Amino acid sequence: MKNIIFFVDAQKKASGGGKIIYQYSNYINSLGDFSSSVAHLEKKKIHKWSNSIKKKINYKSSFFSGWKFQEIKVKKIHNFSWFNSKIKNKENLNFDREVDFVILPEIFAHFAEDFLIKNKTPYAIFVQNGYAIFPTNNKQKLNLAYKKAKFILSYSKEKDYCVSLAYPETKNKILKVVPSINSKKLLQFNKKKNLITYMPRKLSKHSELVVSFLKNLLPTNWKVKPIDNLNENEVYKILQKSKIFLSFSELEGLGLPPIEAALAGNKIIGYTGEAGMEYWKKPIFTEIKNGEIKNFCKIILKEIKNNNFLKKTFNQRKRLSEKYSTLNEKKSIKYFLNQI
């Protein structure tokens, strides 16, 4: 039985990329002829302290940046309460090259040489953000990692393009996978409120400016609410009540919150994060060029008068739910597993 091992950053807060990895690992375990586990990487305490000191004294190194192999460890117990399903934890960096197949996220690709290539353990690189494929300035390690990878996993055209641009020889290694969104739960919305929602964790200065400008412009029966530090169910409940979702996506792989908000019956206004262009279509989605704060506010004030939005966008929401369905996700994972 092949064992698929995913690596992920031991993040304390909810992460779309982490959630997708957990979903994939759980599904693989359900198949019976494969097993799967997730290893959470973090920096050793002494290196966290050292890096903190370097930041305080503005230390710069032209030789190497990014996490180093000798600085990391596997976190044996990781609290991921924001995700509903249980996963199997991998608690070490020991591998059986005859059984194990490792999947590294792009932010850890430069570790491939140290604990996979040297031991001839097969692996793939899971590129969840095409703009995060340079986690270190050690080009030699990165080039080798992508050269030796059996596959490059990707779920957006933007990521395909970024990888092909940076590592042209990997173009034929790219395998498409699909992230699923719980559309059944999101589509269960009834009474909408005059509520505008947004996630402040990205481009916080931009969201602060937009919200500040809106304070004296919105009708008194409209409210603005940030979504932060909540689990998946809590986020879904708020999205089901709101009418407008503001997107402040940075350069990223494929922002899922705007899709989730759209399925929950929201008008989406804001930044595409580049990869979002893949689904950013009218009338549900309205693009704002990055930094156009005044235009952002102008469009919001226009959209609060749109009373026929849900009826007009029913078919578009249906197409989104089909594209990012559990069925498509499972098909893509099975295809990938058959290539190992």
Secondary structure as GFF3:
##gff-version 3
##sequence-region A 1 340
A	DSSP	beta_strand	2	9	.	.	.	ID=ss1
A	DSSP	alpha_helix	16	30	.	.	.	ID=ss2
A	DSSP	beta_strand	34	43	.	.	.	ID=ss3
A	DSSP	alpha_helix	45	56	.	.	.	ID=ss4
A	DSSP	three_ten_helix	69	71	.	.	.	ID=ss5
A	DSSP	beta_strand	72	75	.	.	.	ID=ss6
A	DSSP	beta_strand	100	105	.	.	.	ID=ss7
A	DSSP	three_ten_helix	106	111	.	.	.	ID=ss8
A	DSSP	alpha_helix	112	112	.	.	.	ID=ss9
A	DSSP	pi_helix	113	117	.	.	.	ID=ss10
A	DSSP	beta_strand	123	126	.	.	.	ID=ss11
A	DSSP	alpha_helix	139	148	.	.	.	ID=ss12
A	DSSP	beta_strand	151	154	.	.	.	ID=ss13
A	DSSP	alpha_helix	157	166	.	.	.	ID=ss14
A	DSSP	three_ten_helix	168	173	.	.	.	ID=ss15
A	DSSP	beta_strand	174	176	.	.	.	ID=ss16
A	DSSP	alpha_helix	183	186	.	.	.	ID=ss17
A	DSSP	beta_strand	195	198	.	.	.	ID=ss18
A	DSSP	alpha_helix	204	214	.	.	.	ID=ss19
A	DSSP	beta_strand	223	226	.	.	.	ID=ss20
A	DSSP	alpha_helix	232	241	.	.	.	ID=ss21
A	DSSP	beta_strand	244	252	.	.	.	ID=ss22
A	DSSP	alpha_helix	257	263	.	.	.	ID=ss23
A	DSSP	beta_strand	267	274	.	.	.	ID=ss24
A	DSSP	three_ten_helix	275	278	.	.	.	ID=ss25
A	DSSP	beta_strand	285	287	.	.	.	ID=ss26
A	DSSP	alpha_helix	293	303	.	.	.	ID=ss27
A	DSSP	alpha_helix	309	312	.	.	.	ID=ss28
A	DSSP	alpha_helix	314	323	.	.	.	ID=ss29
A	DSSP	alpha_helix	326	339	.	.	.	ID=ss30
###
